[in-house]
Amino acid sequence: MWYSPLAMTTSSSVTRTDKRKAKPKARRGRGRPTRCTADTASTICTRLAGGESLRSICRDDTMPSLSTVMGWLFDGEHEEFSEQYARARQVQAEVLADELADIADDRSNDFTKDKDGKAVVDHEHIQRSRLRIDTRKWIASKLLPKRYGDKIVQEHTGPDGGPVVIDDMSTLEAAMFIGLALRKAAKIRDSKDQE
């Protein structure tokens, strides 16, 4: 027998809640998808390739949560989605790089008018445009480092990012060059000490 502390009376009798008076449970919708279907994967990757962030895509109630998508990427069971996602990220880098010139060339809100009707530079808008450009450059450099990464890093690495190999000078020649440089430095130091 079920006893409710709120339903107890002073007498020894116990009353049960009347099921007819209870509110019916609200029907729940389908909720967010958790299965990786071809349609869901295609929608996510298409929106990513268009420049939208994964976080904003996953905020949509018809899309799976961010943790679900991350699970698909790294669980080893959704290889096709992982490959499609990687290609979408590469396209996204290209889209972001294409937007750079558009943002830089857009002067539509660089000036506002003051109360006298004179054109005044809107520094806040210009700084926001600079931030938008820098953010897109940074993301593109991380998504496609060989194409949009810093050239200095690429110049100081060997093939496939390995060490730089110098073939122009033999070890003996390098040792002779270093010895000559050390002797010159010693002569300069000695001549300063004699003065």
Residue, then its C-alpha position, 0 to 999 in steps of 0.5 A: m500500500w502506498y502512503s503519502p505523508l501529505a495525504m494522511t489524516t488524523s484518523s487511521s485511514v489513508t487516502r490515495t491520490d485520485k488519478r482522475k484529478a491528476k494532470p495528464k503528462a504533456r506530450r514531449g516532442r521528438g527532441r534533438p536527433t542523436r543518430c548520425t543520418a546522412d541528411t543531418a550530416s549533410t546539413i551540418c557540413t553544408r552550413l559549416a562550409g558556408g562559414e557558420s560555426l559548429r556551435s551556432i549550428c548546434r544551437d538550432d533545435t533541429m540539430p544535434s547538440l555539440s557534444t553529440v556531433m563531437g562524439w560522432l567525430f571521435d568515436g571511430e564509428h562515423e568515418e564518413f561523417s568525419e571525412q565530410y566534416a574535414r572537407a567542410r572545414q577546408v571549404q569554410a577556410e576558403v569562404l572565410a578568406d574570401e570574406l576578407a576583401d569584402i569586409a576590408d572594402d566595405r566603407s558603408n559605415d565608416f562615417t557617421k554624421d554629427k549633429d551639425g551634419k558633418a561626416v565623422v569617422d566611426h572608429e568603433h565600426i572600423q575597429r570591429s571590421r579589423l577584428r572581423i578580418d583578424t578573426r577570419k585570418w586566424i581561423a583560416s590559418k589554423l584550418l589550412p596552415k599550408r595555404y593561409g599560415d604564416k610564411i615564416v613558419q613554412e620557410h623554417t621547416g623542411p619537407d613535410g614540416g620536418p627539420v631543415v637539412i643544409d646540404d651546401m656546407s660540409t661538416l668540416e667547412a662548418a667547423m672551419f667557419i666557426g673556428l675562424a669566427l672564434r679566432k677573429a672574436a678573440k683577436i678583437r677582444d685581445s686588442k681591446d684589452q691591450e688598449 
